[in-house]
Amino acid sequence: MALVCVSDYEKKAAEILPKSPWDYYRSGSGDQITLKLNESAFNRLRIRPRVLIDVSRRDTRCNVLGFDLDCPVAIAPTAMQKMAHAEGELATAKGTINTIYTMSTLSTSSIEEVGEAAPDTNKFYQLYIYKDRELTKNLVRRAEKAGFKALVLTVDAPVFGPRRCDIRNKFELPQHLRLANFTDEKLIVQSAGGSGINEYVASQFDPTLNWNDVEWLVRFTKLPVILKGIITHEDARLALQTGCKGIIVSNHGARQLDTVPATIEALPEIVKAIGSQMTVMVDGGIRTGTDIFKALALGAKAVFVGRPVLYGLAVDGQNGVESVLKILQNELDSAMALAGVNKITEINDKFIAHESTFCLSKL
Ligand SMILES: Cc1cc2nc3c(=O)[nH]c(=O)nc-3n(C[C@H](O)[C@H](O)[C@H](O)COP(=O)(O)O)c2cc1C
């Protein structure tokens, strides 16, 4: 059967992948309330299309943070991609040449390998801050040297959220894979009885991370810093004072604190607070062109996708990643045509209404 939308890729990936990696990729934390909400909250928003507008000059190209992109859809960092496909991060980086590829610190290919494999891709490096600051500094310097163009500092992971599937599966990296940015024998993802990745994070990541560390990083690196994992206007306002260049409104794909808002619900208060002063982007639950249209209408300058890319990668490596991105671009183009829009910058909040606006009992 032809795979024509992201959910087709999701179903196919579920057939292909072994249980433990599939559960790791797909699941969220706790009761997975926010996991469901991230996708379903989009369905509570309605697009208000305009008609009789010449839409023959449509163009999904845009400029985000100074980068010219084919479409405002970028790649979120996701860990351990070689569990999905033998080429892992290298296939993803090569498949995302016309947008932004973000590489996870917890990758199964090294910074240098990705830098070499995809010299023409706009590459961002996602950073976790380790208790070992020398190791952290070294990661930053390696990313700078390998041609990465921004750092994405993840700020919502002092510890990892309780992902029950991983605990049940005693998740660990398959024997033939390793976290490729580290040579230290201790830095492996192996279960000591629970989820190997949560155990790794608890022993390695710095839970004292705070706003001073963000300022330190901004001073330390030559690269622009983007904060990922902000979902309140209070934190967005604090981000403004750090010298970082943008934020990604994210709840880590619903893998951290369960029952937080869907990111599309959190986006408006953040855009209102800081949208005129800083680039605000969003990830979480984006699966269709209409989802992208809605996020842009609510003020995001770009969206990031996590799981859809893993599904494409699992199904067909680099080709699968490219197909998923093409599907999203085509669906966005179609939504623009049918909503009466030619340019990304024309999409605004007049095109969107919450379902409560249409409450028939109010009539
Ligand atoms: C399997 C998986 C691994 C992830 N690994 C990381 C990571 O290493 N660093 C990080 O900042 N976020 C990580 N995330 C969160 C994503 O960057 C992103 O916020 C999330 O996937 C977006 O939601 P979506 O999957 O619904 O598109 C991961 C998400 C998934 C699903």
Ligand as a Chemical Component Dictionary entry (heavy atoms), coordinates in Angstrom:
data_LIG
# 
_chem_comp.id                   LIG 
_chem_comp.type                 NON-POLYMER 
_chem_comp.pdbx_formal_charge   0 
_chem_comp.three_letter_code    LIG 
# 
loop_
_chem_comp_atom.comp_id 
_chem_comp_atom.atom_id 
_chem_comp_atom.alt_atom_id 
_chem_comp_atom.type_symbol 
_chem_comp_atom.charge 
_chem_comp_atom.model_Cartn_x 
_chem_comp_atom.model_Cartn_y 
_chem_comp_atom.model_Cartn_z 
_chem_comp_atom.pdbx_ordinal 
LIG C1  C1  C 0 12.294 8.880  20.608 1  
LIG C2  C2  C 0 12.501 10.301 20.997 2  
LIG C3  C3  C 0 13.749 10.716 21.412 3  
LIG C4  C4  C 0 13.958 12.053 21.757 4  
LIG N1  N1  N 0 15.221 12.444 22.085 5  
LIG C5  C5  C 0 15.446 13.745 22.396 6  
LIG C6  C6  C 0 16.754 14.197 22.681 7  
LIG O1  O1  O 0 17.713 13.447 22.651 8  
LIG N2  N2  N 0 16.901 15.512 23.001 9  
LIG C7  C7  C 0 15.845 16.382 23.038 10 
LIG O2  O2  O 0 16.022 17.562 23.337 11 
LIG N3  N3  N 0 14.595 15.976 22.734 12 
LIG C8  C8  C 0 14.375 14.686 22.407 13 
LIG N4  N4  N 0 13.119 14.284 22.085 14 
LIG C9  C9  C 0 12.026 15.280 21.982 15 
LIG C10 C10 C 0 11.939 15.828 20.555 16 
LIG O3  O3  O 0 13.042 16.661 20.279 17 
LIG C11 C11 C 0 10.674 16.653 20.319 18 
LIG O4  O4  O 0 10.534 17.601 21.342 19 
LIG C12 C12 C 0 9.415  15.804 20.226 20 
LIG O5  O5  O 0 9.681  14.558 19.624 21 
LIG C13 C13 C 0 8.347  16.533 19.418 22 
LIG O6  O6  O 0 7.167  15.824 19.418 23 
LIG P1  P1  P 0 6.696  14.842 18.232 24 
LIG O7  O7  O 0 7.512  13.590 18.372 25 
LIG O8  O8  O 0 5.261  14.633 18.539 26 
LIG O9  O9  O 0 6.951  15.541 16.924 27 
LIG C14 C14 C 0 12.881 12.962 21.728 28 
LIG C15 C15 C 0 11.620 12.521 21.327 29 
LIG C16 C16 C 0 11.425 11.220 20.952 30 
LIG C17 C17 C 0 10.057 10.790 20.491 31 
# 
loop_
_chem_comp_bond.comp_id 
_chem_comp_bond.atom_id_1 
_chem_comp_bond.atom_id_2 
_chem_comp_bond.value_order 
_chem_comp_bond.pdbx_ordinal 
LIG C1  C2  SING 1  
LIG C2  C3  SING 2  
LIG C2  C16 DOUB 3  
LIG C3  C4  DOUB 4  
LIG C4  N1  SING 5  
LIG C4  C14 SING 6  
LIG N1  C5  DOUB 7  
LIG C5  C6  SING 8  
LIG C5  C8  SING 9  
LIG C6  O1  DOUB 10 
LIG C6  N2  SING 11 
LIG N2  C7  SING 12 
LIG C7  O2  DOUB 13 
LIG C7  N3  SING 14 
LIG N3  C8  DOUB 15 
LIG C8  N4  SING 16 
LIG N4  C9  SING 17 
LIG N4  C14 SING 18 
LIG C9  C10 SING 19 
LIG C10 O3  SING 20 
LIG C10 C11 SING 21 
LIG C11 O4  SING 22 
LIG C11 C12 SING 23 
LIG C12 O5  SING 24 
LIG C12 C13 SING 25 
LIG C13 O6  SING 26 
LIG O6  P1  SING 27 
LIG P1  O7  DOUB 28 
LIG P1  O8  SING 29 
LIG P1  O9  SING 30 
LIG C14 C15 DOUB 31 
LIG C15 C16 SING 32 
LIG C16 C17 SING 33 
# 
